[in-house]
Amino acid sequence: MINRLIEIIGREAGLFESFLALLEQQQKMLVSNDLDGLNRVTDRQREKLVESQLLNKERERLIERIKVANAIEGDLNVTHLLEMVDENQAARLLQLKSLIYGLHEQIAQV
């Protein structure tokens, strides 16, 4: 289950990267007054948002399963996960955490 969770988080990070690229394209379309391009980019953003919502729900369901299987009460955060996983999984989780925080900051700036 942990590997599946890491996979989902990785896919979410990929979506954030795609969304950031789309935001940058959207800015270019606005500057160049390209309405058709802007509409295409906006449609792709909507698709990414829907995909993100589906992954979020899947991640939440999986976290609940992990909590039940490990008798965890309360929130299951990255710190708690790091205590439960092997070295490779921990390294991947930390890498994804850093990537997601960085992408979030970039998206907020754009």
Residue pairs with C-beta under 8 A, 6 or more apart in sequence:
1 62
1 65
1 66
1 69
2 66
2 81
2 84
2 85
2 89
3 89
4 62
5 59
5 62
5 63
5 66
5 81
6 89
6 92
6 93
6 96
8 55
8 58
8 59
8 62
9 59
9 93
9 96
9 100
10 92
10 96
11 55
12 52
12 55
12 56
12 59
12 100
13 96
13 99
13 100
13 103
15 48
15 51
15 52
15 55
16 100
16 103
16 104
16 107
17 103
18 48
19 45
19 48
19 49
19 52
19 107
20 103
20 106
20 107
20 110
22 41
22 44
22 45
22 48
23 45
23 107
23 110
24 110
25 37
25 41
26 38
26 41
26 42
26 45
27 110
28 34
29 35
29 37
29 38
29 41
30 38
63 76
66 72
66 76
67 73
67 76
70 84
72 80
78 93
78 94
78 97
81 93
82 90
82 93
82 94
85 93
